[in-house]
């Protein structure tokens, strides 16, 4: 704690994150008396020159590319959006919400603890409105409100979905609005507004109504296919062949929130250019 300037809570978090190693083994028990060779894994932020598209004195907005993690998955993660913001704004900067690795688009960053608490409270109070764009399989003609409970999947014996539709799950609402139908490819560009914030909510809801998102390797696919993807063995060609795209065509396009003043920030993304460059 003295060496790294940590308080007790921060030191305990380092242990919880398996960052303290004693004699070659990860320390699990916080109250354990230790001696010998002690190693500490220190998070060192790096940058790939990803800059915010908007910032104030208290917060910033990044347009995260598809394929970039929001938070490090483990100590072997070499780069994430967390690396970028800690590099630019310092250790007190934090991400206030999550989007999937393969989802591109807006992520709201707090530059200090005070703004982090205020922004996260706004999310908890459902005062933040997010809008997504997605290309989905098939034609959607009308506005839809999907009201289906979502449950975290605990059974991975024969299904690899992270969440499932289940009556014992948490109440989940998603508004869907069709924008454009491409009859040649039989796909629809839609706007999705999650009124609740469940993990993979838009993905699992759209798959449930028979319109999975183009490029989704998990929802709408066979267990064997998903396993191949999760094991890192799925080729780009096979992914394009069976899902329609080499990435998940879901983009966090707009965020509407209030921090001292009301802000409505949009991120423009032309999915049409994706298709034209992946013929």
C-alpha positions in Angstrom: 0.0 0.0 0.0 2.8 2.4 0.8 4.8 1.5 -2.3 2.0 2.2 -4.7 0.1 4.9 -2.7 -3.0 2.7 -2.2 -5.7 2.9 0.4 -7.1 -0.3 2.0 -10.1 -0.6 -0.5 -7.8 -0.2 -3.5 -5.3 -2.7 -2.2 -8.1 -5.3 -1.7 -9.4 -4.7 -5.2 -5.9 -5.5 -6.5 -6.0 -8.8 -4.7 -9.6 -9.5 -6.0 -8.2 -8.9 -9.5 -5.4 -11.4 -9.0 -2.7 -8.8 -9.2 -0.7 -9.9 -6.2 1.5 -12.9 -6.6 3.4 -14.6 -3.8 6.1 -17.1 -4.5 4.7 -17.6 -8.0 1.1 -18.1 -6.9 -1.8 -15.7 -7.1 -2.8 -14.6 -3.6 -6.5 -15.3 -2.9 -6.9 -14.8 0.8 -6.6 -11.1 1.9 -5.8 -11.9 5.5 -3.0 -14.3 4.7 0.4 -13.6 6.2 2.9 -13.6 3.4 6.7 -13.9 3.0 9.1 -14.6 0.2 9.1 -13.3 -3.3 6.2 -10.9 -3.9 5.1 -9.6 -7.3 2.5 -7.0 -8.2 0.9 -6.6 -11.6 0.6 -2.9 -12.3 -1.8 -1.6 -14.9 0.2 0.5 -17.3 -2.1 2.5 -19.7 -1.1 2.8 -23.4 -2.6 4.6 -26.3 -3.4 3.9 -30.0 -4.2 7.6 -30.5 -8.0 7.1 -30.2 -9.2 10.6 -29.2 -12.6 11.7 -27.8 -15.1 13.2 -30.2 -16.4 15.5 -27.5 -15.2 16.6 -24.0 -15.8 19.0 -21.2 -13.9 19.6 -18.0 -15.8 16.7 -16.3 -16.5 14.1 -19.0 -15.6 12.9 -22.5 -17.3 10.9 -25.2 -15.4 8.3 -27.3 -16.6 6.7 -30.5 -15.3 3.2 -29.8 -14.3 1.0 -32.8 -15.7 -2.5 -33.1 -13.3 -5.1 -31.7 -12.1 -3.0 -28.8 -12.9 -4.0 -25.3 -14.3 -1.4 -22.9 -12.5 -2.9 -19.9 -9.5 -5.4 -19.9 -10.8 -8.9 -19.8 -7.8 -10.1 -17.7 -4.2 -9.1 -17.0 -3.2 -10.4 -20.5 -5.4 -7.8 -22.2 -2.9 -5.5 -24.0 -5.3 -2.8 -25.0 -8.8 -1.6 -24.2 -10.7 1.7 -24.0 -9.7 1.8 -20.3 -6.1 1.9 -21.4 -6.8 4.9 -23.6 -8.7 7.0 -21.1 -6.3 6.3 -18.2 -3.4 7.3 -20.6 -5.1 10.5 -21.5 -6.9 11.6 -18.4 -5.2 9.8 -15.5 -6.1 7.2 -12.9 -9.3 8.9 -11.7 -10.9 8.7 -15.2 -13.4 5.9 -15.5 -15.9 4.5 -18.0 -19.5 5.0 -16.8 -21.3 2.2 -18.8 -20.5 -0.7 -21.1 -21.0 -1.7 -24.7 -20.0 -5.1 -26.2 -16.5 -5.6 -27.7 -17.9 -5.9 -31.2 -20.4 -3.1 -30.8 -19.1 0.2 -32.1 -20.2 3.7 -31.0 -20.5 6.1 -28.1 -19.1 5.5 -24.6 -19.3 8.1 -21.9 -16.2 8.8 -19.8 -16.1 10.5 -16.4 -12.8 12.4 -15.9 -13.1 12.5 -12.1 -14.8 10.7 -9.2 -17.4 13.4 -8.7 -18.7 13.3 -12.3 -18.5 9.5 -12.3 -20.8 9.3 -9.3 -23.3 11.8 -10.9 -23.3 10.1 -14.3 -23.6 6.6 -13.0 -26.5 7.8 -10.8 -28.2 9.1 -13.9 -27.9 5.7 -15.5 -29.3 4.0 -12.4 -32.3 6.5 -12.4 -32.9 5.8 -16.2 -32.2 9.5 -17.0 -29.9 8.6 -19.9 -31.3 7.6 -23.3 -29.2 5.6 -25.7 -30.1 4.9 -29.3 -28.5 2.2 -31.5 -28.4 1.4 -35.2 -28.3 -2.2 -36.4 -28.8 -4.2 -39.6 -30.9 -7.3 -39.0 -32.0 -10.3 -41.0 -35.4 -9.9 -42.8 -37.9 -7.2 -43.1 -39.4 -5.2 -40.2 -42.4 -3.2 -41.3 -43.6 -1.5 -38.1 -42.5 -0.1 -34.9 -42.2 -2.8 -32.2 -41.8 -2.8 -28.4 -40.1 -6.1 -27.3 -41.1 -6.9 -23.8 -39.4 -10.1 -22.8 -37.6 -10.9 -19.5 -33.9 -11.7 -19.8 -32.0 -14.1 -17.6 -28.3 -14.7 -17.3 -27.5 -18.2 -18.5 -25.9 -20.4 -15.9 -26.1 -23.6 -17.9 -23.4 -24.0 -20.5 -23.7 -27.7 -21.0 -25.4 -27.5 -24.4 -25.9 -23.8 -25.0 -23.3 -21.0 -25.0 -25.6 -17.9 -24.8 -24.6 -15.4 -22.2 -28.3 -14.4 -21.6 -31.6 -16.1 -22.6 -35.3 -15.1 -22.7 -36.8 -16.7 -19.6 -40.0 -15.9 -17.6 -37.9 -15.9 -14.4 -35.5 -13.2 -15.8 -35.5 -9.5 -15.3 -38.0 -7.3 -17.0 -36.5 -6.0 -20.3 -37.9 -3.5 -22.8 -36.6 -2.5 -26.3 -38.1 -0.2 -28.8 -37.5 -1.0 -32.5 -38.1 1.4 -35.3 -37.5 0.4 -39.0 -35.5 2.8 -41.1 -34.7 1.1 -44.4 -35.2 -2.3 -46.1 -32.7 -3.7 -48.5 -34.7 -6.1 -50.6 -31.6 -7.3 -52.5 -30.0 -8.6 -49.3 -33.2 -9.1 -47.4 -32.0 -7.1 -44.4 -33.4 -4.1 -42.5 -31.6 -1.1 -41.0 -33.4 -0.4 -37.7 -33.2 2.0 -34.7 -33.1 0.3 -31.3 -33.7 2.1 -28.0 -33.1 -0.1 -24.9 -35.5 1.1 -22.1 -33.7 -1.2 -19.7 -30.0 -2.0 -19.6 -29.6 -5.7 -19.6 -26.5 -7.4 -21.0 -26.8 -8.2 -24.7 -30.4 -6.9 -24.5 -30.8 -5.7 -28.1 -29.1 -8.8 -29.5 -31.1 -11.3 -27.7 -34.4 -9.4 -28.2 -34.0 -9.1 -31.9 -33.0 -12.7 -32.2 -36.1 -13.7 -30.2 -38.4 -12.0 -32.7 -36.7 -13.7 -35.6 -34.5 -10.8 -36.7 -30.9 -11.5 -35.5 -28.3 -8.8 -36.0 -26.1 -9.3 -39.1 -22.7 -10.5 -38.0 -23.8 -11.9 -34.6 -21.8 -15.1 -34.0 -23.7 -16.0 -30.8 -27.4 -15.3 -31.0 -29.1 -17.0 -33.9 -26.3 -19.5 -34.5 -25.8 -23.2 -33.6 -24.0 -24.2 -30.5 -21.1 -25.7 -32.5 -20.7 -22.5 -34.5 -20.7 -20.3 -31.4 -18.2 -22.6 -29.7 -15.9 -22.3 -32.8 -16.2 -18.5 -32.5 -15.6 -18.4 -28.7 -12.6 -20.7 -29.1 -11.1 -18.2 -31.6 -11.2 -20.8 -34.4 -13.8 -19.1 -36.7 -12.3 -17.7 -39.9 -13.5 -14.4 -41.3 -14.7 -16.1 -44.4 -16.9 -18.6 -42.5 -18.3 -15.8 -40.3 -19.2 -13.7 -43.3 -20.7 -16.8 -45.0 -23.0 -17.8 -42.0 -23.7 -14.5 -40.3 -23.5 -12.0 -43.2 -20.6 -9.8 -41.8 -17.1 -10.0 -40.3 -18.3 -7.9 -37.3 -21.5 -7.3 -35.4 -23.5 -4.6 -37.2 -24.6 -2.8 -34.1 -23.6 0.8 -33.4 -24.3 3.0 -30.3 -25.4 6.0 -32.4 -26.8 8.6 -29.9 -26.7 9.4 -26.2 -29.0 11.9 -24.5 -28.0 12.8 -20.9 -27.9 15.7 -18.5 -24.8 16.7 -16.6 -25.2 20.4 -15.5 -26.6 21.0 -18.9 -28.4 18.7 -21.4 -26.3 17.0 -24.0 -27.4 15.1 -27.1 -24.4 13.6 -28.9 -24.6 11.6 -32.1 -22.1 9.4 -33.9 -22.6 9.0 -37.6 -21.9 5.6 -39.0 -22.5 4.5 -42.5 -23.2 0.8 -42.6 -23.8 1.1 -46.3 -20.1 1.7 -46.7 -19.4 -1.5 -44.8 -21.4 -3.6 -47.3 -19.8 -1.7 -50.3 -16.3 -2.5 -49.0 -17.1 -6.2 -48.2 -18.5 -7.4 -51.5 
